[in-house]
């Protein structure tokens, strides 16, 4: 349930919850759904039900067993704030992240409304980074919800970038990741959209990370933006 990740902006993944449902256009060609179907076909027991929502109590304490500090993407195969994930289970995940203070945890959601609904009941330790996905201008309201959360480090995942995002309000945002869609049916991304987001980050002095151009041949397209890679990260806060 936890493993070294090929995702450029993290180190490992931890999936106490798997499975999801589509909520917005960014979900159309979901990589996690494709991967879950593959793992199901391979007989991986955690994906016995494919991409249906599943809870893995046995995986909850894994980060406590990993003694070497690492950056961990939480629920790369789901969304912790799905409406059908009980608050008690979300709280267990947060309690483990708080206890495993030597790690940095990255939580990402498209369900910012539920994030705010539960915000004041969650133990926001400094090692828990909270992010929202913003794939187009129709979903910038998620940034406002994130801004109002209790997370110490707040970040945006602008992937897949499906349209221009002019005049982003980056107040209170600590990090921005941008990238194009990859895999079968990948929708194109205009380079001007990416450059504009990078410029806005520079103006606001927000670290910018360019993940990929994407497309059906992701590796060939690469990660260079205007001749260089952009791997900026937020400043780590000291663990309490």
PAZA-98931 format. One line per 4 residues: number of its first residue (from 1); for each residue x, y, z of N, C-alpha, C, O. Coordinates in pm, whole numbers, plus 50000, padded with zeros to 5 digits. Example, Ala and Ser with C-alpha at 12.3 -4.5 7.8 and 13.67 -1.06 7.14 Angstrom:
# PAZA-98931
1> 51319:49431:50780:51230:49550:50780:51320:49670:50780:51424:49668:50846 ~ 51285:49775:50708:51367:49894:50714:51290:50003:50787:51341:50114:50804 .
This chain:
# PAZA-98931
1> 50082:49879:50000:50000:50000:50000:50085:50126:50000:50037:50234:49966 ~ 50211:50112:50038:50301:50226:50031:50419:50189:49944:50475:50080:49959 ~ 50458:50276:49856:50566:50239:49766:50631:50363:49708:50574:50472:49709 ~ 50753:50344:49659:50825:50453:49593:50743:50499:49473:50690:50417:49398 .
5> 50734:50629:49455:50646:50685:49352:50727:50741:49235:50837:50793:49252 ~ 50669:50730:49115:50729:50792:48996:50675:50934:48976:50718:51003:48883 ~ 50583:50977:49061:50529:51113:49052:50640:51210:49089:50702:51197:49195 ~ 50664:51306:49003:50783:51391:49014:50788:51474:49142:50897:51505:49190 .
9> 50674:51511:49198:50674:51604:49311:50661:51538:49448:50641:51606:49548 ~ 50670:51405:49452:50662:51335:49580:50765:51225:49585:50839:51203:49489 ~ 50771:51154:49699:50866:51045:49712:50801:50909:49715:50847:50815:49649 ~ 50693:50897:49794:50624:50770:49811:50473:50794:49810:50426:50908:49818 .
13> 50398:50684:49799:50253:50692:49810:50205:50603:49923:50268:50504:49957 ~ 50090:50643:49980:50028:50569:50091:49878:50573:50066:49818:50680:50059 ~ 49818:50456:50053:49678:50448:50012:49591:50372:50113:49555:50257:50087 ~ 49558:50433:50225:49463:50370:50318:49321:50365:50261:49237:50288:50308 .
17> 49294:50447:50158:49167:50443:50086:49200:50427:49938:49292:50490:49887 ~ 49123:50343:49869:49135:50332:49724:48996:50342:49662:48896:50316:49728 ~ 48993:50379:49536:48866:50391:49465:48811:50532:49472:48833:50604:49569 ~ 48738:50571:49368:48689:50708:49361:48572:50714:49263:48538:50615:49198 .
21> 48511:50833:49253:48408:50860:49153:48441:50994:49089:48498:51082:49153 ~ 48404:51010:48964:48435:51132:48890:48347:51247:48938:48229:51229:48968 ~ 48408:51367:48945:48336:51483:48998:48345:51605:48907:48259:51693:48914 ~ 48448:51613:48821:48465:51731:48735:48547:51691:48612:48598:51579:48606 .
25> 48559:51781:48513:48625:51745:48386:48766:51690:48399:48810:51612:48315 ~ 48838:51731:48502:48973:51681:48521:48979:51531:48545:49085:51470:48531 ~ 48865:51472:48582:48859:51329:48613:48840:51240:48490:48850:51118:48500 ~ 48813:51299:48375:48769:51224:48258:48859:51105:48226:48811:50993:48208 .
29> 48990:51129:48220:49085:51023:48184:49170:50985:48305:49293:50981:48297 ~ 49105:50956:48416:49171:50934:48545:49278:50825:48538:49250:50711:48502 ~ 49402:50863:48574:49513:50766:48573:49493:50661:48680:49527:50545:48660 ~ 49436:50700:48796:49416:50605:48906:49317:50497:48868:49333:50380:48904 .
33> 49213:50535:48794:49115:50436:48749:49181:50335:48654:49157:50215:48665 ~ 49263:50384:48563:49334:50293:48471:49424:50197:48549:49429:50078:48521 ~ 49495:50252:48647:49588:50171:48724:49513:50068:48810:49558:49954:48823 ~ 49400:50109:48867:49322:50018:48951:49271:49900:48869:49271:49786:48916 .
37> 49227:49927:48747:49180:49819:48661:49294:49722:48629:49275:49600:48625 ~ 49412:49777:48608:49530:49693:48580:49565:49606:48701:49593:49487:48687 ~ 49563:49667:48820:49596:49593:48942:49490:49488:48973:49522:49380:49022 ~ 49366:49520:48944:49258:49422:48961:49282:49301:48871:49268:49186:48914 .
41> 49318:49327:48746:49343:49218:48651:49463:49133:48694:49470:49014:48662 ~ 49557:49194:48765:49675:49124:48812:49648:49045:48940:49734:48970:48987 ~ 49528:49064:48999:49492:48993:49121:49540:49058:49248:49545:48994:49353 ~ 49576:49187:49241:49619:49259:49362:49500:49267:49459:49396:49322:49424 .
45> 49514:49211:49581:49398:49199:49671:49334:49330:49711:49213:49334:49735 ~ 49411:49438:49718:49353:49567:49757:49262:49625:49649:49189:49721:49672 ~ 49269:49566:49529:49185:49613:49418:49092:49502:49369:49061:49492:49250 ~ 49048:49419:49464:48956:49310:49430:48827:49364:49370:48764:49299:49287 .
49> 48788:49485:49413:48668:49549:49359:48702:49657:49257:48621:49747:49231 ~ 48820:49649:49201:48859:49746:49100:48871:49886:49158:48946:49910:49252 ~ 48795:49979:49099:48805:50119:49142:48690:50161:49234:48666:50280:49254 ~ 48620:50063:49289:48517:50095:49388:48584:50136:49519:48694:50091:49550 .
53> 48516:50221:49595:48571:50272:49720:48598:50158:49817:48512:50073:49840 ~ 48719:50156:49874:48758:50053:49970:48847:50114:50077:48927:50204:50050 ~ 48832:50064:50199:48910:50112:50313:49006:50001:50356:48968:49884:50363 ~ 49131:50040:50386:49235:49943:50417:49293:49973:50556:49398:50036:50569 .
57> 49222:49925:50657:49264:49948:50796:49407:49898:50820:49483:49958:50895 ~ 49442:49788:50754:49575:49730:50775:49687:49821:50727:49803:49802:50763 ~ 49653:49919:50645:49756:50009:50590:49771:50137:50671:49861:50216:50644 ~ 49684:50158:50767:49683:50287:50838:49815:50318:50907:49859:50432:50905 .
61> 49878:50218:50969:49998:50248:51049:50128:50235:50971:50236:50243:51030 ~ 50120:50215:50839:50243:50196:50761:50344:50310:50777:50462:50282:50798 ~ 50303:50437:50768:50403:50544:50780:50477:50543:50913:50591:50590:50920 ~ 50416:50490:51017:50482:50483:51147:50596:50381:51146:50685:50386:51230 .
65> 50591:50289:51050:50695:50186:51038:50809:50231:50948:50916:50170:50948 ~ 50787:50336:50871:50891:50387:50781:50975:50488:50860:50932:50601:50882 ~ 51091:50449:50900:51172:50532:50991:51249:50641:50918:51282:50744:50977 ~ 51278:50619:50789:51350:50721:50714:51253:50831:50670:51152:50800:50607 .
69> 51280:50958:50702:51188:51066:50662:51169:51071:50511:51266:51060:50435 ~ 51046:51087:50468:51017:51097:50326:50893:51181:50302:50815:51208:50393 ~ 50877:51221:50178:50758:51295:50137:50658:51194:50081:50691:51117:49991 ~ 50536:51196:50134:50438:51091:50105:50309:51153:50051:50247:51237:50115 .
73> 50270:51110:49931:50143:51150:49871:50035:51057:49926:50040:50936:49906 ~ 49937:51115:49994:49831:51039:50060:49715:51013:49963:49661:51106:49903 ~ 49679:50886:49949:49566:50848:49864:49584:50892:49718:49501:50963:49662 ~ 49693:50849:49660:49713:50874:49518:49610:50800:49433:49592:50830:49316 .
77> 49543:50701:49494:49444:50620:49424:49302:50648:49470:49212:50567:49450 ~ 49282:50764:49532:49148:50799:49580:49145:50947:49615:49235:51023:49577 ~ 49042:50988:49690:49029:51124:49742:48980:51110:49885:48869:51062:49909 ~ 49062:51152:49980:49030:51134:50122:48899:51202:50161:48835:51161:50258 .
81> 48858:51305:50087:48740:51382:50125:48616:51345:50043:48521:51423:50035 ~ 48616:51226:49982:48494:51174:49922:48382:51172:50026:48407:51145:50144 ~ 48260:51199:49984:48148:51206:50079:48123:51073:50150:48069:51072:50261 ~ 48162:50962:50088:48138:50832:50148:48253:50781:50235:48248:50669:50285 .
85> 48356:50863:50252:48463:50829:50347:48421:50884:50483:48413:51006:50500 ~ 48395:50798:50580:48348:50846:50712:48449:50939:50778:48570:50922:50763 ~ 48397:51035:50851:48486:51127:50922:48580:51052:51015:48697:51088:51026 ~ 48531:50948:51081:48616:50873:51175:48738:50816:51105:48847:50811:51163 .
89> 48722:50772:50980:48836:50718:50906:48931:50830:50866:49053:50814:50875 ~ 48877:50942:50821:48961:51058:50788:49043:51099:50909:49162:51129:50898 ~ 48978:51101:51025:49046:51140:51150:49160:51042:51181:49266:51084:51226 ~ 49138:50912:51158:49244:50815:51181:49364:50843:51092:49479:50835:51137 .
93> 49339:50877:50966:49448:50910:50873:49524:51032:50923:49647:51032:50923 ~ 49452:51135:50965:49517:51256:51016:49595:51228:51144:49703:51284:51164 ~ 49543:51142:51230:49614:51109:51354:49746:51040:51325:49847:51067:51390 ~ 49746:50949:51225:49871:50882:51188:49970:50984:51132:50089:50980:51164 .
97> 49922:51075:51047:50012:51176:50990:50072:51263:51100:50190:51300:51093 ~ 49993:51296:51199:50044:51378:51310:50149:51302:51391:50251:51359:51430 ~ 50124:51174:51415:50219:51094:51492:50349:51073:51415:50457:51075:51474 ~ 50339:51054:51285:50458:51031:51202:50518:51166:51161:50525:51199:51042 .
101> 50560:51242:51260:50600:51382:51239:50729:51397:51159:50760:51506:51112 ~ 50804:51288:51143:50929:51295:51067:50906:51290:50915:50997:51317:50837 ~ 50785:51256:50875:50749:51256:50733:50677:51386:50695:50626:51457:50781 ~ 50674:51413:50566:50589:51520:50512:50479:51454:50430:50507:51374:50340 .
105> 50354:51486:50461:50239:51425:50394:50172:51527:50302:50149:51642:50341 ~ 50140:51483:50182:50074:51568:50083:49934:51511:50054:49922:51402:49998 ~ 49831:51584:50094:49693:51542:50073:49634:51630:49963:49650:51752:49966 ~ 49566:51569:49867:49512:51643:49753:49366:51606:49733:49330:51488:49735 .
109> 49281:51706:49712:49138:51679:49695:49077:51767:49587:49127:51876:49558 ~ 48968:51719:49528:48881:51800:49445:48755:51837:49522:48673:51916:49475 ~ 48739:51781:49641:48618:51802:49721:48645:51905:49830:48641:51875:49950 ~ 48674:52027:49787:48713:52132:49882:48599:52170:49975:48624:52218:50086 .
113> 48474:52151:49932:48361:52184:50018:48361:52096:50144:48333:52143:50254 ~ 48393:51968:50125:48396:51880:50243:48520:51908:50328:48516:51895:50450 ~ 48629:51945:50264:48747:51987:50339:48712:52097:50437:48751:52090:50554 ~ 48640:52198:50391:48603:52309:50479:48502:52265:50584:48506:52311:50698 .
117> 48412:52177:50545:48311:52127:50638:48376:52059:50759:48328:52072:50871 ~ 48485:51986:50734:48552:51910:50841:48673:51982:50899:48731:51934:50997 ~ 48710:52093:50842:48835:52161:50873:48864:52176:51022:48973:52139:51067 ~ 48769:52228:51098:48795:52261:51239:48803:52138:51328:48843:52147:51444 .
121> 48763:52023:51275:48770:51900:51354:48897:51820:51325:48916:51712:51381 ~ 48983:51872:51238:49102:51798:51198:49228:51851:51267:49242:51972:51285 ~ 49319:51763:51307:49444:51806:51372:49548:51845:51267:49617:51760:51212 ~ 49559:51974:51241:49649:52021:51135:49792:52033:51188:49832:52138:51238 .
125> 49868:51925:51176:50010:51930:51212:50088:51998:51100:50043:52004:50986 ~ 50206:52048:51134:50285:52125:51036:50337:52038:50922:50374:52091:50817 ~ 50341:51907:50941:50393:51817:50837:50284:51770:50741:50310:51685:50655 ~ 50162:51824:50754:50052:51787:50665:50027:51900:50567:49978:52007:50604 .
129> 50062:51877:50441:50036:51975:50335:49900:51944:50273:49868:51827:50248 ~ 49822:52046:50247:49689:52027:50189:49682:52096:50055:49721:52212:50041 ~ 49632:52024:49954:49620:52082:49821:49484:52058:49759:49410:51969:49801 ~ 49452:52139:49660:49330:52119:49580:49369:52117:49432:49465:52183:49390 .
133> 49292:52041:49355:49310:52037:49211:49227:52146:49146:49109:52162:49177 ~ 49288:52222:49055:49218:52327:48981:49252:52307:48833:49359:52348:48788 ~ 49161:52245:48758:49191:52213:48619:49149:52322:48522:49197:52325:48409 ~ 49060:52411:48564:49013:52520:48476:48955:52631:48563:48942:52616:48685 .
137> 48920:52743:48499:48871:52859:48573:48738:52831:48644:48702:52904:48736 ~ 48665:52727:48601:48538:52695:48665:48557:52638:48805:48460:52623:48880 ~ 48681:52606:48841:48705:52541:48970:48800:52619:49060:48858:52563:49153 ~ 48815:52748:49032:48903:52829:49118:48843:52851:49256:48913:52891:49349 .
141> 48712:52824:49272:48652:52836:49406:48718:52740:49506:48714:52763:49626 ~ 48777:52633:49454:48847:52539:49543:48965:52607:49612:49002:52570:49724 ~ 49024:52706:49545:49137:52777:49605:49090:52856:49727:49160:52859:49829 ~ 48975:52918:49718:48922:52993:49832:48895:52901:49950:48923:52936:50064 .
145> 48840:52782:49923:48817:52686:50031:48949:52645:50095:48960:52640:50217 ~ 49048:52615:50013:49179:52576:50065:49239:52687:50151:49295:52661:50258 ~ 49226:52810:50103:49282:52925:50174:49223:52936:50315:49290:52982:50407 ~ 49098:52894:50329:49029:52904:50458:49050:52782:50547:48995:52775:50657 .
149> 49129:52686:50500:49156:52567:50581:49266:52596:50683:49332:52700:50677 ~ 49284:52504:50775:49385:52520:50879:49521:52465:50844:49610:52462:50929 ~ 49540:52419:50720:49668:52362:50680:49778:52466:50686:49757:52582:50652 ~ 49896:52426:50729:50009:52518:50737:50071:52541:50600:50113:52652:50569 .
153> 50077:52436:50518:50125:52447:50381:50009:52416:50288:49949:52308:50296 ~ 49978:52510:50199:49864:52496:50107:49916:52498:49964:49995:52585:49927 ~ 49871:52402:49882:49923:52397:49745:49812:52370:49644:49705:52319:49677 ~ 49843:52405:49519:49752:52382:49407:49813:52280:49313:49932:52287:49281 .
157> 49731:52185:49269:49770:52094:49161:49689:52134:49039:49571:52101:49028 ~ 49752:52204:48948:49685:52249:48826:49717:52147:48717:49793:52173:48623 ~ 49657:52031:48734:49681:51917:48645:49562:51823:48647:49519:51783:48755 ~ 49506:51787:48533:49546:51834:48401:49498:51977:48376:49383:52010:48403 .
161> 49585:52060:48324:49549:52197:48290:49468:52196:48161:49520:52160:48055 ~ 49342:52235:48170:49249:52224:48057:49213:52357:47994:49137:52361:47897 ~ 49265:52466:48048:49235:52598:47993:49317:52703:48062:49387:52673:48159 ~ 49311:52827:48015:49389:52935:48077:49337:52967:48216:49218:52952:48245 .
165> 49427:53011:48302:49391:53051:48438:49449:53188:48468:49542:53201:48549 ~ 49397:53291:48405:49447:53427:48429:49402:53479:48565:49298:53438:48616 ~ 49479:53568:48620:49442:53638:48743:49410:53544:48859:49310:53562:48929 ~ 49495:53445:48878:49482:53357:48993:49508:53435:49121:49600:53515:49127 .
169> 49427:53411:49222:49452:53470:49353:49539:53371:49431:49491:53269:49480 ~ 49668:53403:49444:49762:53314:49510:49793:53357:49653:49888:53307:49714 ~ 49715:53447:49706:49735:53488:49845:49716:53368:49938:49614:53299:49931 ~ 49815:53345:50024:49806:53235:50119:49839:53099:50061:49830:52999:50131 .
173> 49878:53094:49933:49914:52968:49869:50067:52954:49870:50139:53049:49838 ~ 50115:52836:49908:50258:52814:49930:50329:52742:49816:50452:52736:49813 ~ 50252:52687:49722:50314:52605:49618:50215:52583:49506:50095:52568:49531 ~ 50263:52581:49381:50178:52552:49266:50247:52448:49178:50362:52465:49139 .
177> 50174:52339:49148:50218:52237:49054:50132:52251:48929:50011:52269:48939 ~ 50192:52244:48812:50115:52249:48688:50161:52137:48596:50277:52096:48599 ~ 50068:52088:48514:50105:51982:48420:49992:51949:48325:49876:51981:48350 ~ 50028:51885:48216:49931:51843:48117:49883:51702:48142:49942:51627:48220 .
181> 49775:51667:48076:49719:51533:48089:49802:51434:48010:49855:51468:47904 ~ 49814:51311:48060:49890:51208:47990:49806:51083:47974:49705:51065:48042 ~ 49848:50996:47883:49780:50869:47864:49680:50873:47749:49670:50972:47677 ~ 49606:50764:47733:49509:50755:47623:49405:50867:47630:49349:50894:47736 .
185> 49380:50931:47516:49279:51037:47511:49322:51168:47573:49238:51255:47596 ~ 49452:51185:47600:49501:51307:47666:49460:51432:47588:49476:51440:47467 ~ 49405:51529:47662:49364:51655:47601:49484:51750:47594:49565:51753:47687 ~ 49496:51829:47487:49615:51913:47469:49618:52030:47566:49515:52077:47614 .
189> 49740:52075:47595:49762:52190:47683:49841:52296:47605:49944:52267:47546 ~ 49792:52418:47607:49857:52528:47538:49977:52576:47620:49961:52607:47738 ~ 50097:52583:47562:50214:52629:47637:50195:52766:47699:50252:52794:47805 ~ 50116:52853:47635:50094:52988:47691:50023:52981:47826:50047:53065:47912 .
193> 49936:52882:47844:49866:52868:47972:49967:52841:48084:49956:52896:48194 ~ 50064:52754:48054:50164:52717:48155:50255:52836:48186:50281:52866:48303 ~ 50303:52902:48083:50393:53015:48104:50326:53125:48186:50390:53188:48270 ~ 50198:53147:48161:50125:53249:48235:50114:53214:48384:50131:53300:48469 .
197> 50087:53087:48413:50081:53044:48553:50217:53058:48619:50227:53104:48732 ~ 50323:53019:48547:50459:53036:48601:50488:53182:48630:50546:53215:48734 ~ 50449:53271:48539:50472:53414:48558:50395:53467:48679:50447:53548:48756 ~ 50272:53421:48695:50193:53464:48810:50258:53419:48941:50258:53492:49040 .
201> 50312:53297:48941:50380:53246:49060:50503:53330:49091:50529:53361:49208 ~ 50579:53366:48988:50698:53447:49011:50662:53583:49068:50729:53633:49159 ~ 50556:53643:49015:50512:53774:49065:50470:53764:49211:50499:53853:49292 ~ 50400:53654:49245:50350:53637:49381:50453:53572:49474:50428:53554:49593 .
205> 50570:53537:49418:50678:53471:49493:50630:53338:49553:50655:53308:49670 ~ 50561:53262:49471:50513:53129:49509:50593:53025:49432:50601:53034:49310 ~ 50653:52926:49498:50729:52822:49429:50644:52753:49322:50526:52724:49344 ~ 50706:52728:49207:50635:52670:49093:50703:52541:49050:50826:52535:49038 .
209> 50623:52438:49028:50674:52306:48987:50602:52265:48860:50480:52250:48859 ~ 50679:52248:48751:50618:52203:48626:50639:52053:48614:50752:52006:48600 ~ 50530:51978:48619:50538:51832:48625:50563:51768:48489:50648:51681:48477 ~ 50488:51811:48386:50500:51743:48258:50417:51814:48151:50323:51888:48182 .
213> 50454:51791:48023:50369:51834:47912:50257:51734:47890:50149:51770:47843 ~ 50284:51607:47923:50181:51505:47907:50168:51456:47765:50266:51446:47691 ~ 50043:51426:47726:50019:51370:47594:50023:51218:47597:50043:51157:47702 ~ 50005:51157:47481:50006:51011:47474:50146:50953:47485:50164:50835:47514 .
217> 50248:51039:47462:50387:50996:47478:50455:51089:47578:50537:51174:47543 ~ 50419:51071:47703:50461:51160:47811:50613:51175:47822:50665:51286:47834 ~ 50684:51064:47816:50830:51069:47833:50896:51148:47721:50990:51223:47746 ~ 50848:51130:47599:50906:51203:47486:50879:51353:47498:50965:51434:47465 .
221> 50759:51389:47545:50724:51531:47559:50808:51599:47667:50842:51717:47654 ~ 50842:51524:47771:50933:51576:47872:50873:51678:47968:50752:51690:47982 ~ 50966:51752:48036:50926:51845:48143:50987:51984:48126:50971:52069:48213 ~ 51055:52008:48017:51120:52138:48000:51018:52246:47966:50934:52228:47878 .
225> 51027:52356:48035:50947:52474:48005:51042:52588:47976:51117:52633:48064 ~ 51039:52635:47853:51128:52743:47810:51273:52709:47840:51350:52792:47890 ~ 51309:52585:47808:51449:52542:47813:51501:52493:47946:51620:52463:47958 ~ 51416:52483:48047:51464:52437:48176:51354:52366:48253:51236:52377:48220 .
229> 51394:52292:48357:51298:52230:48447:51264:52327:48560:51346:52412:48597 ~ 51145:52313:48613:51099:52396:48724:51057:52302:48836:50950:52242:48832 ~ 51144:52290:48937:51123:52195:49047:51120:52265:49183:51167:52211:49283 ~ 51066:52385:49184:51064:52462:49308:50967:52398:49409:50864:52342:49371 .
233> 51004:52407:49536:50925:52346:49645:50904:52449:49755:50984:52542:49770 ~ 50798:52434:49833:50779:52524:49947:50882:52498:50056:50943:52391:50062 ~ 50901:52596:50142:50993:52583:50254:50933:52487:50356:50818:52504:50397 ~ 51010:52388:50397:50963:52292:50497:50954:52362:50632:51045:52434:50672 .
237> 50843:52338:50702:50830:52389:50838:50886:52289:50936:50874:52169:50914 ~ 50947:52335:51046:51002:52239:51143:50890:52159:51210:50785:52213:51244 ~ 50915:52031:51227:50815:51944:51293:50800:51983:51439:50897:52020:51506 ~ 50676:51975:51486:50650:52011:51625:50678:51894:51718:50662:51907:51839 .
